[in-house]
């Protein structure tokens, strides 16, 4: 039990170092906009459930908490995806990969147009 706790602590410290080493520029306002535009979990579409910030490209693979890389995800999808590549994970889970990718691009375009106003 002690060894497992130590491994978790080391993994958490490594993750924090990776996050601190990269620019993280997602503001609270941008996160609220993302949640509103997606209307629930970006992956499974669940609405009315608490969502978490999920990096499409995981932090462990070089991703950052930025407007282009973060989507709202329900707890189940976020935990299941872990640090997997999003399209491969969606195929394994039999989720609508094409719909997600199209919607992701549409929402990014909407947010960019809002920022330029």
N, CA, C and O atoms as CSV, one atom per row, in Angstrom:
chain,resi,resn,atom,element,x,y,z
A,1,UNK,N,N,0.824,-1.192,0.000
A,1,UNK,CA,C,0.000,0.000,0.000
A,1,UNK,C,C,0.867,1.255,0.000
A,1,UNK,O,O,0.553,2.225,-0.690
A,2,UNK,N,N,1.953,1.243,0.768
A,2,UNK,CA,C,2.832,2.400,0.837
A,2,UNK,C,C,3.491,2.631,-0.518
A,2,UNK,O,O,3.613,3.775,-0.957
A,3,UNK,N,N,3.914,1.568,-1.179
A,3,UNK,CA,C,4.568,1.704,-2.484
A,3,UNK,C,C,3.611,2.296,-3.511
A,3,UNK,O,O,4.020,3.124,-4.326
A,4,UNK,N,N,2.346,1.888,-3.486
A,4,UNK,CA,C,1.360,2.416,-4.431
A,4,UNK,C,C,1.160,3.909,-4.209
A,4,UNK,O,O,1.066,4.671,-5.171
A,5,UNK,N,N,1.094,4.324,-2.970
A,5,UNK,CA,C,0.917,5.736,-2.658
A,5,UNK,C,C,2.130,6.530,-3.141
A,5,UNK,O,O,1.981,7.622,-3.690
A,6,UNK,N,N,3.306,5.994,-2.940
A,6,UNK,CA,C,4.525,6.659,-3.371
A,6,UNK,C,C,4.556,6.784,-4.893
A,6,UNK,O,O,4.957,7.825,-5.413
A,7,UNK,N,N,4.143,5.752,-5.611
A,7,UNK,CA,C,4.108,5.804,-7.072
A,7,UNK,C,C,3.124,6.867,-7.538
A,7,UNK,O,O,3.415,7.609,-8.476
A,8,UNK,N,N,1.961,6.949,-6.894
A,8,UNK,CA,C,0.970,7.963,-7.253
A,8,UNK,C,C,1.510,9.357,-6.986
A,8,UNK,O,O,1.295,10.271,-7.782
A,9,UNK,N,N,2.198,9.522,-5.887
A,9,UNK,CA,C,2.765,10.823,-5.559
A,9,UNK,C,C,3.822,11.229,-6.580
A,9,UNK,O,O,3.870,12.384,-7.001
A,10,UNK,N,N,4.665,10.286,-6.976
A,10,UNK,CA,C,5.689,10.590,-7.977
A,10,UNK,C,C,5.057,10.946,-9.319
A,10,UNK,O,O,5.498,11.877,-9.993
A,11,UNK,N,N,4.027,10.203,-9.700
A,11,UNK,CA,C,3.340,10.487,-10.960
A,11,UNK,C,C,2.694,11.866,-10.919
A,11,UNK,O,O,2.742,12.599,-11.907
A,12,UNK,N,N,2.096,12.224,-9.798
A,12,UNK,CA,C,1.475,13.545,-9.655
A,12,UNK,C,C,2.519,14.651,-9.752
A,12,UNK,O,O,2.266,15.688,-10.365
A,13,UNK,N,N,3.680,14.441,-9.158
A,13,UNK,CA,C,4.751,15.445,-9.229
A,13,UNK,C,C,5.277,15.579,-10.648
A,13,UNK,O,O,5.560,16.691,-11.094
A,14,UNK,N,N,5.414,14.470,-11.367
A,14,UNK,CA,C,5.865,14.528,-12.766
A,14,UNK,C,C,4.865,15.310,-13.611
A,14,UNK,O,O,5.252,16.131,-14.442
A,15,UNK,N,N,3.586,15.051,-13.394
A,15,UNK,CA,C,2.540,15.750,-14.149
A,15,UNK,C,C,2.591,17.248,-13.866
A,15,UNK,O,O,2.491,18.056,-14.789
A,16,UNK,N,N,2.743,17.623,-12.607
A,16,UNK,CA,C,2.825,19.038,-12.253
A,16,UNK,C,C,4.030,19.703,-12.913
A,16,UNK,O,O,3.931,20.845,-13.362
A,17,UNK,N,N,5.158,19.014,-12.977
A,17,UNK,CA,C,6.341,19.571,-13.648
A,17,UNK,C,C,6.072,19.776,-15.133
A,17,UNK,O,O,6.467,20.795,-15.701
A,18,UNK,N,N,5.397,18.806,-15.772
A,18,UNK,CA,C,5.073,18.955,-17.192
A,18,UNK,C,C,4.149,20.148,-17.411
A,18,UNK,O,O,4.327,20.904,-18.367
A,19,UNK,N,N,3.170,20.320,-16.537
A,19,UNK,CA,C,2.225,21.431,-16.673
A,19,UNK,C,C,2.935,22.766,-16.465
A,19,UNK,O,O,2.722,23.705,-17.231
A,20,UNK,N,N,3.777,22.857,-15.435
A,20,UNK,CA,C,4.496,24.105,-15.162
A,20,UNK,C,C,5.467,24.453,-16.274
A,20,UNK,O,O,5.763,25.628,-16.491
A,21,UNK,N,N,5.963,23.461,-16.974
A,21,UNK,CA,C,6.944,23.692,-18.023
A,21,UNK,C,C,6.353,24.207,-19.324
A,21,UNK,O,O,7.100,24.521,-20.251
A,22,UNK,N,N,5.049,24.300,-19.416
A,22,UNK,CA,C,4.397,24.749,-20.650
A,22,UNK,C,C,3.460,25.912,-20.343
A,22,UNK,O,O,2.980,26.065,-19.220
A,23,UNK,N,N,3.215,26.717,-21.353
A,23,UNK,CA,C,2.296,27.843,-21.193
A,23,UNK,C,C,0.878,27.300,-21.122
A,23,UNK,O,O,0.447,26.542,-21.991
A,24,UNK,N,N,0.171,27.687,-20.099
A,24,UNK,CA,C,-1.230,27.287,-19.907
A,24,UNK,C,C,-2.049,28.575,-19.938
A,24,UNK,O,O,-2.012,29.346,-18.979
A,25,UNK,N,N,-2.783,28.822,-21.012
A,25,UNK,CA,C,-3.428,30.120,-21.138
A,25,UNK,C,C,-4.952,30.065,-21.261
A,25,UNK,O,O,-5.544,30.965,-21.857
A,26,UNK,N,N,-5.585,29.061,-20.729
A,26,UNK,CA,C,-7.039,28.979,-20.766
A,26,UNK,C,C,-7.605,29.791,-19.598
A,26,UNK,O,O,-7.372,29.462,-18.435
A,27,UNK,N,N,-8.334,30.833,-19.912
A,27,UNK,CA,C,-8.909,31.679,-18.863
A,27,UNK,C,C,-10.238,31.090,-18.381
A,27,UNK,O,O,-10.821,30.224,-19.033
A,28,UNK,N,N,-10.693,31.567,-17.253
A,28,UNK,CA,C,-11.977,31.124,-16.717
A,28,UNK,C,C,-13.123,31.470,-17.647
A,28,UNK,O,O,-14.071,30.697,-17.788
A,29,UNK,N,N,-13.038,32.623,-18.278
A,29,UNK,CA,C,-14.079,33.042,-19.219
A,29,UNK,C,C,-14.111,32.123,-20.442
A,29,UNK,O,O,-15.183,31.750,-20.917
A,30,UNK,N,N,-12.935,31.764,-20.945
A,30,UNK,CA,C,-12.867,30.848,-22.086
A,30,UNK,C,C,-13.418,29.477,-21.729
A,30,UNK,O,O,-14.106,28.853,-22.537
A,31,UNK,N,N,-13.120,29.006,-20.523
A,31,UNK,CA,C,-13.638,27.714,-20.076
A,31,UNK,C,C,-15.167,27.760,-20.004
A,31,UNK,O,O,-15.836,26.809,-20.411
A,32,UNK,N,N,-15.712,28.847,-19.496
A,32,UNK,CA,C,-17.175,28.996,-19.427
A,32,UNK,C,C,-17.781,29.007,-20.840
A,32,UNK,O,O,-18.827,28.401,-21.073
A,33,UNK,N,N,-17.116,29.699,-21.779
A,33,UNK,CA,C,-17.590,29.711,-23.167
A,33,UNK,C,C,-17.571,28.310,-23.771
A,33,UNK,O,O,-18.519,27.905,-24.443
A,34,UNK,N,N,-16.492,27.576,-23.529
A,34,UNK,CA,C,-16.397,26.203,-24.041
A,34,UNK,C,C,-17.529,25.336,-23.508
A,34,UNK,O,O,-18.165,24.594,-24.257
A,35,UNK,N,N,-17.771,25.438,-22.211
A,35,UNK,CA,C,-18.841,24.641,-21.610
A,35,UNK,C,C,-20.193,24.991,-22.232
A,35,UNK,O,O,-20.993,24.104,-22.530
A,36,UNK,N,N,-20.440,26.279,-22.425
A,36,UNK,CA,C,-21.707,26.706,-23.011
A,36,UNK,C,C,-21.884,26.237,-24.443
A,36,UNK,O,O,-22.969,25.798,-24.823
A,37,UNK,N,N,-20.832,26.325,-25.237
A,37,UNK,CA,C,-20.933,25.924,-26.640
A,37,UNK,C,C,-21.071,24.415,-26.810
A,37,UNK,O,O,-21.820,23.956,-27.672
A,38,UNK,N,N,-20.361,23.645,-26.001
A,38,UNK,CA,C,-20.475,22.189,-26.099
A,38,UNK,C,C,-21.790,21.708,-25.510
A,38,UNK,O,O,-22.380,20.760,-26.028
A,39,UNK,N,N,-22.261,22.328,-24.453
A,39,UNK,CA,C,-23.543,21.933,-23.842
A,39,UNK,C,C,-23.503,20.601,-23.126
A,39,UNK,O,O,-24.550,19.982,-22.932
A,40,UNK,N,N,-22.348,20.147,-22.731
A,40,UNK,CA,C,-22.197,18.868,-22.034
A,40,UNK,C,C,-20.855,18.247,-22.400
A,40,UNK,O,O,-19.912,18.942,-22.779
A,41,UNK,N,N,-20.793,16.943,-22.281
A,41,UNK,CA,C,-19.549,16.227,-22.580
A,41,UNK,C,C,-19.278,16.269,-24.086
A,41,UNK,O,O,-20.146,15.935,-24.893
A,42,UNK,N,N,-18.077,16.678,-24.446
A,42,UNK,CA,C,-17.702,16.774,-25.855
A,42,UNK,C,C,-17.619,15.402,-26.522
A,42,UNK,O,O,-17.775,15.295,-27.739
A,43,UNK,N,N,-17.379,14.370,-25.747
A,43,UNK,CA,C,-17.175,13.041,-26.315
A,43,UNK,C,C,-18.470,12.232,-26.434
A,43,UNK,O,O,-18.810,11.755,-27.516
A,44,UNK,N,N,-19.182,12.082,-25.327
A,44,UNK,CA,C,-20.390,11.239,-25.355
A,44,UNK,C,C,-21.674,12.048,-25.478
A,44,UNK,O,O,-22.739,11.489,-25.737
A,45,UNK,N,N,-21.577,13.374,-25.291
A,45,UNK,CA,C,-22.751,14.229,-25.429
A,45,UNK,C,C,-23.625,14.318,-24.195
A,45,UNK,O,O,-24.683,14.946,-24.238
A,46,UNK,N,N,-23.212,13.705,-23.095
A,46,UNK,CA,C,-24.015,13.742,-21.874
A,46,UNK,C,C,-24.218,15.191,-21.424
A,46,UNK,O,O,-23.258,15.945,-21.266
A,47,UNK,N,N,-25.472,15.561,-21.223
A,47,UNK,CA,C,-25.801,16.922,-20.779
A,47,UNK,C,C,-26.323,16.861,-19.348
A,47,UNK,O,O,-26.862,15.843,-18.913
A,48,UNK,N,N,-26.157,17.950,-18.633
A,48,UNK,CA,C,-26.662,18.014,-17.264
A,48,UNK,C,C,-25.807,17.289,-16.250
A,48,UNK,O,O,-26.241,17.058,-15.122
A,49,UNK,N,N,-24.596,16.929,-16.637
A,49,UNK,CA,C,-23.673,16.274,-15.705
A,49,UNK,C,C,-22.476,17.202,-15.482
A,49,UNK,O,O,-22.145,18.001,-16.358
A,50,UNK,N,N,-21.830,17.106,-14.331
A,50,UNK,CA,C,-20.629,17.924,-14.121
A,50,UNK,C,C,-19.551,17.539,-15.140
A,50,UNK,O,O,-19.367,16.363,-15.451
A,51,UNK,N,N,-18.852,18.541,-15.648
A,51,UNK,CA,C,-17.785,18.273,-16.620
A,51,UNK,C,C,-16.444,18.729,-16.067
A,51,UNK,O,O,-16.364,19.570,-15.172
A,52,UNK,N,N,-15.396,18.145,-16.633
A,52,UNK,CA,C,-14.026,18.442,-16.244
A,52,UNK,C,C,-13.278,18.905,-17.487
A,52,UNK,O,O,-13.684,18.611,-18.611
A,53,UNK,N,N,-12.197,19.623,-17.281
A,53,UNK,CA,C,-11.344,20.031,-18.400
A,53,UNK,C,C,-10.556,18.810,-18.864
A,53,UNK,O,O,-9.885,18.151,-18.070
A,54,UNK,N,N,-10.648,18.520,-20.154
A,54,UNK,CA,C,-9.865,17.423,-20.711
A,54,UNK,C,C,-9.064,17.939,-21.889
A,54,UNK,O,O,-9.600,18.634,-22.752
A,55,UNK,N,N,-7.806,17.608,-21.929
A,55,UNK,CA,C,-6.937,17.987,-23.045
A,55,UNK,C,C,-7.096,16.969,-24.165
A,55,UNK,O,O,-6.890,15.773,-23.960
A,56,UNK,N,N,-7.463,17.446,-25.346
A,56,UNK,CA,C,-7.600,16.564,-26.496
A,56,UNK,C,C,-6.256,15.871,-26.743
A,56,UNK,O,O,-6.203,14.651,-26.901
A,57,UNK,N,N,-5.179,16.647,-26.776
A,57,UNK,CA,C,-3.830,16.084,-26.791
A,57,UNK,C,C,-3.363,16.098,-25.343
A,57,UNK,O,O,-3.110,17.172,-24.796
A,58,UNK,N,N,-3.242,14.939,-24.706
A,58,UNK,CA,C,-2.933,14.881,-23.277
A,58,UNK,C,C,-1.633,15.593,-22.906
A,58,UNK,O,O,-0.705,15.684,-23.709
A,59,UNK,N,N,-1.590,16.086,-21.692
A,59,UNK,CA,C,-0.404,16.761,-21.160
A,59,UNK,C,C,0.802,15.837,-21.268
A,59,UNK,O,O,1.903,16.292,-21.579
A,60,UNK,N,N,0.610,14.553,-21.017
A,60,UNK,CA,C,1.717,13.599,-21.061
A,60,UNK,C,C,2.283,13.419,-22.469
A,60,UNK,O,O,3.375,12.875,-22.639
A,61,UNK,N,N,1.543,13.875,-23.468
A,61,UNK,CA,C,1.999,13.766,-24.863
A,61,UNK,C,C,2.312,15.143,-25.452
A,61,UNK,O,O,2.410,15.298,-26.669
A,62,UNK,N,N,2.467,16.131,-24.585
A,62,UNK,CA,C,2.852,17.463,-25.045
A,62,UNK,C,C,1.715,18.457,-25.137
A,62,UNK,O,O,1.931,19.586,-25.577
A,63,UNK,N,N,0.507,18.080,-24.736
A,63,UNK,CA,C,-0.631,18.991,-24.783
A,63,UNK,C,C,-0.571,20.043,-23.692
A,63,UNK,O,O,0.188,19.920,-22.731
A,64,UNK,N,N,-1.386,21.084,-23.853
A,64,UNK,CA,C,-1.432,22.162,-22.876
A,64,UNK,C,C,-2.884,22.528,-22.609
A,64,UNK,O,O,-3.777,22.173,-23.379
A,65,UNK,N,N,-3.110,23.239,-21.515
A,65,UNK,CA,C,-4.437,23.747,-21.203
A,65,UNK,C,C,-4.620,25.064,-21.945
A,65,UNK,O,O,-4.416,26.143,-21.388
A,66,UNK,N,N,-5.011,24.952,-23.224
A,66,UNK,CA,C,-5.246,26.117,-24.070
A,66,UNK,C,C,-6.635,26.005,-24.685
A,66,UNK,O,O,-7.255,24.942,-24.664
A,67,UNK,N,N,-7.107,27.103,-25.223
A,67,UNK,CA,C,-8.428,27.141,-25.831
A,67,UNK,C,C,-8.561,26.107,-26.950
A,67,UNK,O,O,-9.628,25.518,-27.120
A,68,UNK,N,N,-7.510,25.886,-27.699
A,68,UNK,CA,C,-7.557,24.955,-28.828
A,68,UNK,C,C,-7.511,23.491,-28.400
A,68,UNK,O,O,-7.905,22.611,-29.165
A,69,UNK,N,N,-7.036,23.222,-27.191
A,69,UNK,CA,C,-6.780,21.840,-26.795
A,69,UNK,C,C,-7.705,21.312,-25.704
A,69,UNK,O,O,-7.684,20.114,-25.419
A,70,UNK,N,N,-8.507,22.158,-25.095
A,70,UNK,CA,C,-9.347,21.725,-23.971
A,70,UNK,C,C,-10.800,21.597,-24.405
A,70,UNK,O,O,-11.328,22.448,-25.120
A,71,UNK,N,N,-11.434,20.521,-23.962
A,71,UNK,CA,C,-12.874,20.323,-24.168
A,71,UNK,C,C,-13.488,19.869,-22.839
A,71,UNK,O,O,-12.796,19.296,-21.998
A,72,UNK,N,N,-14.780,20.126,-22.653
A,72,UNK,CA,C,-15.431,19.607,-21.451
A,72,UNK,C,C,-15.717,18.115,-21.611
A,72,UNK,O,O,-16.180,17.672,-22.661
A,73,UNK,N,N,-15.438,17.356,-20.568
A,73,UNK,CA,C,-15.666,15.906,-20.608
A,73,UNK,C,C,-16.302,15.475,-19.295
A,73,UNK,O,O,-15.948,15.974,-18.226
A,74,UNK,N,N,-17.241,14.550,-19.387
A,74,UNK,CA,C,-17.821,13.992,-18.164
A,74,UNK,C,C,-16.738,13.173,-17.461
A,74,UNK,O,O,-15.727,12.815,-18.067
A,75,UNK,N,N,-16.953,12.890,-16.213
A,75,UNK,CA,C,-15.949,12.174,-15.423
A,75,UNK,C,C,-15.606,10.816,-16.040
A,75,UNK,O,O,-14.445,10.411,-16.078
A,76,UNK,N,N,-16.630,10.131,-16.516
A,76,UNK,CA,C,-16.435,8.798,-17.088
A,76,UNK,C,C,-15.543,8.855,-18.334
A,76,UNK,O,O,-14.599,8.074,-18.455
A,77,UNK,N,N,-15.837,9.770,-19.252
A,77,UNK,CA,C,-15.034,9.881,-20.474
A,77,UNK,C,C,-13.621,10.348,-20.156
A,77,UNK,O,O,-12.658,9.833,-20.723
A,78,UNK,N,N,-13.488,11.310,-19.261
A,78,UNK,CA,C,-12.166,11.837,-18.920
A,78,UNK,C,C,-11.288,10.742,-18.311
A,78,UNK,O,O,-10.116,10.616,-18.666
A,79,UNK,N,N,-11.842,9.966,-17.414
A,79,UNK,CA,C,-11.077,8.892,-16.774
A,79,UNK,C,C,-10.759,7.777,-17.774
A,79,UNK,O,O,-9.667,7.207,-17.751
A,80,UNK,N,N,-11.708,7.474,-18.642
A,80,UNK,CA,C,-11.516,6.409,-19.613
A,80,UNK,C,C,-10.462,6.788,-20.651
A,80,UNK,O,O,-9.630,5.962,-21.026
A,81,UNK,N,N,-10.499,8.033,-21.112
A,81,UNK,CA,C,-9.552,8.481,-22.132
A,81,UNK,C,C,-8.138,8.541,-21.572
A,81,UNK,O,O,-7.176,8.201,-22.261
A,82,UNK,N,N,-8.014,8.972,-20.330
A,82,UNK,CA,C,-6.721,9.053,-19.651
A,82,UNK,C,C,-5.726,9.809,-20.523
A,82,UNK,O,O,-5.933,10.996,-20.775
A,83,UNK,N,N,-4.669,9.180,-20.990
A,83,UNK,CA,C,-3.710,9.876,-21.850
A,83,UNK,C,C,-3.691,9.276,-23.257
A,83,UNK,O,O,-2.676,9.326,-23.952
A,84,UNK,N,N,-4.817,8.714,-23.659
A,84,UNK,CA,C,-4.930,8.128,-25.002
A,84,UNK,C,C,-5.065,9.207,-26.066
A,84,UNK,O,O,-5.477,10.333,-25.785
A,85,UNK,N,N,-4.711,8.844,-27.281
A,85,UNK,CA,C,-4.935,9.701,-28.433
A,85,UNK,C,C,-6.441,9.695,-28.687
A,85,UNK,O,O,-7.055,8.628,-28.691
A,86,UNK,N,N,-7.044,10.854,-28.896
A,86,UNK,CA,C,-8.494,10.992,-28.877
A,86,UNK,C,C,-9.204,10.166,-29.949
A,86,UNK,O,O,-10.206,9.517,-29.647
A,87,UNK,N,N,-8.716,10.170,-31.190
A,87,UNK,CA,C,-9.453,9.453,-32.231
A,87,UNK,C,C,-9.397,7.940,-32.038
A,87,UNK,O,O,-10.398,7.253,-32.238
A,88,UNK,N,N,-8.248,7.423,-31.657
A,88,UNK,CA,C,-8.153,5.988,-31.382
A,88,UNK,C,C,-9.025,5.570,-30.218
A,88,UNK,O,O,-9.672,4.524,-30.255
A,89,UNK,N,N,-9.037,6.403,-29.174
A,89,UNK,CA,C,-9.880,6.120,-28.009
A,89,UNK,C,C,-11.349,6.134,-28.398
A,89,UNK,O,O,-12.111,5.269,-27.964
A,90,UNK,N,N,-11.762,7.110,-29.216
A,90,UNK,CA,C,-13.176,7.193,-29.618
A,90,UNK,C,C,-13.578,5.985,-30.461
A,90,UNK,O,O,-14.702,5.496,-30.348
A,91,UNK,N,N,-12.676,5.508,-31.293
A,91,UNK,CA,C,-12.981,4.309,-32.089
A,91,UNK,C,C,-13.173,3.094,-31.186
A,91,UNK,O,O,-14.106,2.311,-31.368
A,92,UNK,N,N,-12.272,2.947,-30.204
A,92,UNK,CA,C,-12.390,1.808,-29.284
A,92,UNK,C,C,-13.696,1.860,-28.491
A,92,UNK,O,O,-14.311,0.826,-28.233
A,93,UNK,N,N,-14.117,3.064,-28.107
A,93,UNK,CA,C,-15.347,3.229,-27.319
A,93,UNK,C,C,-16.594,3.275,-28.199
A,93,UNK,O,O,-17.715,3.340,-27.695
A,94,UNK,N,N,-16.392,3.240,-29.521
A,94,UNK,CA,C,-17.485,3.305,-30.489
A,94,UNK,C,C,-18.286,4.609,-30.354
A,94,UNK,O,O,-19.514,4.618,-30.425
A,95,UNK,N,N,-17.553,5.696,-30.161
A,95,UNK,CA,C,-18.155,7.023,-30.115
A,95,UNK,C,C,-18.040,7.653,-31.497
A,95,UNK,O,O,-17.228,7.213,-32.311
A,96,UNK,N,N,-18.837,8.670,-31.769
A,96,UNK,CA,C,-18.870,9.303,-33.092
A,96,UNK,C,C,-17.680,10.249,-33.273
A,96,UNK,O,O,-17.764,11.444,-32.991
A,97,UNK,N,N,-16.589,9.689,-33.744
A,97,UNK,CA,C,-15.341,10.432,-33.919
A,97,UNK,C,C,-15.498,11.581,-34.913
A,97,UNK,O,O,-15.037,12.693,-34.655
A,98,UNK,N,N,-16.137,11.320,-36.032
A,98,UNK,CA,C,-16.289,12.340,-37.062
A,98,UNK,C,C,-17.105,13.522,-36.546
A,98,UNK,O,O,-16.735,14.675,-36.771
A,99,UNK,N,N,-18.196,13.250,-35.866
A,99,UNK,CA,C,-19.026,14.320,-35.314
A,99,UNK,C,C,-18.230,15.153,-34.304
A,99,UNK,O,O,-18.335,16.380,-34.296
A,100,UNK,N,N,-17.439,14.498,-33.456
A,100,UNK,CA,C,-16.625,15.221,-32.486
A,100,UNK,C,C,-15.640,16.152,-33.187
A,100,UNK,O,O,-15.526,17.321,-32.818
A,101,UNK,N,N,-14.926,15.644,-34.199
A,101,UNK,CA,C,-13.910,16.444,-34.881
A,101,UNK,C,C,-14.520,17.645,-35.599
A,101,UNK,O,O,-13.964,18.742,-35.557
A,102,UNK,N,N,-15.656,17.442,-36.252
A,102,UNK,CA,C,-16.338,18.549,-36.935
A,102,UNK,C,C,-16.809,19.585,-35.924
A,102,UNK,O,O,-16.606,20.784,-36.110
A,103,UNK,N,N,-17.437,19.115,-34.859
A,103,UNK,CA,C,-17.943,20.029,-33.816
A,103,UNK,C,C,-16.789,20.775,-33.148
A,103,UNK,O,O,-16.911,21.963,-32.849
A,104,UNK,N,N,-15.682,20.092,-32.915
A,104,UNK,CA,C,-14.506,20.716,-32.306
A,104,UNK,C,C,-14.011,21.873,-33.178
A,104,UNK,O,O,-13.701,22.948,-32.663
A,105,UNK,N,N,-13.937,21.661,-34.482
A,105,UNK,CA,C,-13.510,22.721,-35.398
A,105,UNK,C,C,-14.506,23.876,-35.430
A,105,UNK,O,O,-14.105,25.039,-35.454
A,106,UNK,N,N,-15.804,23.562,-35.429
A,106,UNK,CA,C,-16.826,24.605,-35.444
A,106,UNK,C,C,-16.750,25.469,-34.185
A,106,UNK,O,O,-16.846,26.694,-34.261
A,107,UNK,N,N,-16.581,24.841,-33.050
A,107,UNK,CA,C,-16.522,25.576,-31.785
A,107,UNK,C,C,-15.250,26.417,-31.727
A,107,UNK,O,O,-15.292,27.559,-31.269
A,108,UNK,N,N,-14.139,25.884,-32.174
A,108,UNK,CA,C,-12.894,26.670,-32.208
A,108,UNK,C,C,-13.065,27.890,-33.102
A,108,UNK,O,O,-12.631,28.983,-32.740
A,109,UNK,N,N,-13.694,27.721,-34.267
A,109,UNK,CA,C,-13.925,28.847,-35.178
A,109,UNK,C,C,-14.835,29.888,-34.532
A,109,UNK,O,O,-14.597,31.088,-34.668
A,110,UNK,N,N,-15.857,29.445,-33.842
A,110,UNK,CA,C,-16.775,30.359,-33.143
A,110,UNK,C,C,-16.030,31.164,-32.091
A,110,UNK,O,O,-16.219,32.376,-31.993
A,111,UNK,N,N,-15.192,30.512,-31.310
A,111,UNK,CA,C,-14.448,31.205,-30.266
A,111,UNK,C,C,-13.425,32.180,-30.846
A,111,UNK,O,O,-13.223,33.264,-30.299
A,112,UNK,N,N,-12.788,31.805,-31.938
A,112,UNK,CA,C,-11.827,32.699,-32.585
A,112,UNK,C,C,-12.548,33.946,-33.092
A,112,UNK,O,O,-12.047,35.060,-32.940
A,113,UNK,N,N,-13.723,33.760,-33.694
A,113,UNK,CA,C,-14.479,34.913,-34.202
A,113,UNK,C,C,-14.931,35.819,-33.052
A,113,UNK,O,O,-14.975,37.038,-33.216
A,114,UNK,N,N,-15.266,35.247,-31.899
A,114,UNK,CA,C,-15.646,36.047,-30.730
A,114,UNK,C,C,-14.449,36.858,-30.226
A,114,UNK,O,O,-14.606,38.008,-29.814
A,115,UNK,N,N,-13.276,36.271,-30.258
A,115,UNK,CA,C,-12.074,36.956,-29.777
A,115,UNK,C,C,-11.680,38.109,-30.694
A,115,UNK,O,O,-11.125,39.107,-30.234
A,116,UNK,N,N,-11.963,37.980,-31.982
A,116,UNK,CA,C,-11.558,39.021,-32.932
A,116,UNK,C,C,-12.543,40.191,-32.974
A,116,UNK,O,O,-12.252,41.216,-33.591
A,117,UNK,N,N,-13.690,40.054,-32.335
A,117,UNK,CA,C,-14.681,41.147,-32.317
A,117,UNK,C,C,-14.293,42.258,-31.400
A,117,UNK,O,O,-15.022,43.242,-31.279
